[in-house]
Amino acid sequence: MSHITKIQTAIKDLSQLVKVLDELGMACEFAPEGETLSLKGFTKNEVITGCLLEIKTGSAYGIGIRESEQGYEAVADWWAVETFTGQKQEDIMNRIMRQYAYRTVMDKARDMGFSLVAEEEDTRENLRISLRRWTP
């Protein structure tokens, strides 16, 4: 039985994703230019193909990022990732997507001339950002 699952993401910018992974301390590897990476699944017959980027998990089972019609998708043998790292799919993807959204908002705000005034997180991990822009 295959454990390989793909997750459609809201990621549209691969270079932004790489910055996010760096911020989270997650290593990654790009496919050589013009090529793609293949990642292995748990069973010897399972192969994940067409990946532009591999997110390293600290185990033999990485998370592939490949292009889709809506942007990028994450694909992995999530059972193997969880079994060999102790990290759940939902937790990994939530951390990545939360940081991606934060970085995207902050970059867009900076581009529009806003600066960060305050940032606070509540007990439910909701983040409230206060921005300011000075106009001449």
Backbone torsions as a table, in degrees:
resi	resn	phi	psi	omega
1	MET	NA	133.5	-178.3
2	SER	-79.5	139.2	176.1
3	HIS	-107.7	5.5	-176.2
4	ILE	-78.6	127.0	-178.9
5	THR	-134.4	141.0	174.8
6	LYS	-108.4	144.8	-178.6
7	ILE	-124.5	118.8	176.0
8	GLN	-71.4	133.8	-178.7
9	THR	-115.7	172.8	174.3
10	ALA	-93.8	11.5	-178.3
11	ILE	-74.1	126.0	179.4
12	LYS	-118.4	-16.0	-173.9
13	ASP	-125.4	107.7	-176.3
14	LEU	-66.7	-37.1	179.2
15	SER	-65.8	-35.2	176.2
16	GLN	-65.7	-40.1	177.8
17	LEU	-60.7	-42.2	-179.9
18	VAL	-61.9	-40.5	177.1
19	LYS	-62.9	-41.5	179.2
20	VAL	-63.3	-45.4	179.6
21	LEU	-60.7	-39.9	177.0
22	ASP	-62.4	-44.7	178.0
23	GLU	-60.3	-34.4	-179.4
24	LEU	-86.2	-2.3	-179.9
25	GLY	73.7	27.5	-179.4
26	MET	-105.7	121.3	179.8
27	ALA	-75.0	152.6	176.4
28	CYS	-145.7	163.5	179.7
29	GLU	-135.5	128.5	176.8
30	PHE	-84.7	150.8	170.8
31	ALA	-71.8	147.3	174.6
32	PRO	-57.9	150.0	-177.4
33	GLU	-55.0	131.0	179.8
34	GLY	81.6	0.1	-179.4
35	GLU	-123.9	175.0	174.3
36	THR	-129.1	164.0	177.5
37	LEU	-99.0	151.9	171.7
38	SER	-117.6	131.5	179.2
39	LEU	-111.9	153.0	-178.8
40	LYS	-95.4	148.7	171.3
41	GLY	-96.0	-179.2	-175.9
42	PHE	-64.6	-45.4	179.1
43	THR	-85.2	154.0	-173.9
44	LYS	-64.4	-19.6	179.9
45	ASN	-88.5	-9.1	-177.5
46	GLU	-90.7	123.0	178.5
47	VAL	-135.9	134.2	177.1
48	ILE	-101.6	117.3	-175.2
49	THR	-111.1	166.3	172.7
50	GLY	79.2	19.8	-176.5
51	CYS	-85.2	133.8	176.2
52	LEU	-86.7	-22.9	-174.1
53	LEU	-150.2	143.3	172.8
54	GLU	-116.8	125.8	172.7
55	ILE	-88.8	120.2	-178.9
56	LYS	-75.5	139.2	-177.7
57	THR	-111.7	-4.1	-175.1
58	GLY	87.9	4.7	176.0
59	SER	-129.6	-177.3	179.1
60	ALA	-74.4	-6.6	-174.9
61	TYR	-112.9	110.3	-179.0
62	GLY	-96.5	178.5	176.6
63	ILE	-111.6	120.5	-179.6
64	GLY	-88.6	144.7	173.2
65	ILE	-116.8	122.9	177.8
66	ARG	-134.2	157.7	-176.8
67	GLU	-74.0	143.5	175.2
68	SER	-135.6	177.5	-179.4
69	GLU	-63.2	-31.2	-177.2
70	GLN	-95.4	0.7	-177.2
71	GLY	141.0	-109.7	179.7
72	TYR	-132.2	150.2	176.9
73	GLU	-124.0	151.2	175.5
74	ALA	-101.3	132.9	-178.2
75	VAL	-137.2	135.0	-177.7
76	ALA	-162.5	166.4	168.0
77	ASP	-87.4	85.7	-171.2
78	TRP	-63.6	-30.3	176.9
79	TRP	-62.5	-46.3	180.0
80	ALA	-66.1	-41.9	178.6
81	VAL	-58.5	-49.0	-179.1
82	GLU	-65.8	-43.4	-177.8
83	THR	-62.4	-42.2	-174.2
84	PHE	-94.7	-9.5	178.2
85	THR	-119.7	-19.6	-176.1
86	GLY	78.6	5.6	-179.8
87	GLN	-103.4	132.3	-179.5
88	LYS	-84.3	149.6	178.2
89	GLN	-51.4	-49.5	-176.6
90	GLU	-60.4	-42.8	-179.2
91	ASP	-65.8	-44.1	179.8
92	ILE	-62.3	-51.3	-176.8
93	MET	-67.6	-35.8	177.2
94	ASN	-63.0	-42.9	178.4
95	ARG	-61.6	-45.7	-179.0
96	ILE	-64.8	-48.8	-176.2
97	MET	-67.9	-35.9	177.9
98	ARG	-63.7	-46.1	-179.4
99	GLN	-69.5	-35.1	177.4
100	TYR	-63.5	-45.7	179.3
101	ALA	-63.3	-45.0	179.7
102	TYR	-59.6	-49.7	-177.5
103	ARG	-62.8	-40.8	-179.8
104	THR	-63.6	-46.3	178.9
105	VAL	-62.2	-46.4	-177.9
106	MET	-65.8	-39.1	177.9
107	ASP	-65.7	-43.0	178.7
108	LYS	-65.1	-41.5	179.2
109	ALA	-62.7	-44.7	177.8
110	ARG	-60.5	-42.8	178.9
111	ASP	-61.4	-28.9	179.7
112	MET	-90.1	4.5	176.1
113	GLY	90.9	11.1	178.8
114	PHE	-88.1	152.0	173.2
115	SER	-126.6	154.1	-177.8
116	LEU	-75.6	128.4	176.9
117	VAL	-101.1	-48.4	-178.2
118	ALA	-153.7	155.6	-179.9
119	GLU	-145.2	126.6	178.0
120	GLU	-141.9	145.3	-179.0
121	GLU	-116.4	132.6	179.3
122	ASP	-89.2	-177.2	-176.2
123	THR	-67.4	-18.4	178.1
124	ARG	-94.7	11.9	180.0
125	GLU	65.6	24.9	171.6
126	ASN	-81.9	135.2	-177.5
127	LEU	-105.4	130.7	177.6
128	ARG	-113.9	123.4	-177.9
129	ILE	-114.9	130.6	174.6
130	SER	-110.8	127.6	-178.2
131	LEU	-120.2	158.4	178.2
132	ARG	-140.4	145.6	173.8
133	ARG	-134.4	128.6	177.3
134	TRP	-92.3	131.5	176.3
135	THR	-114.8	136.4	-178.8
136	PRO	-73.9	NA	NA
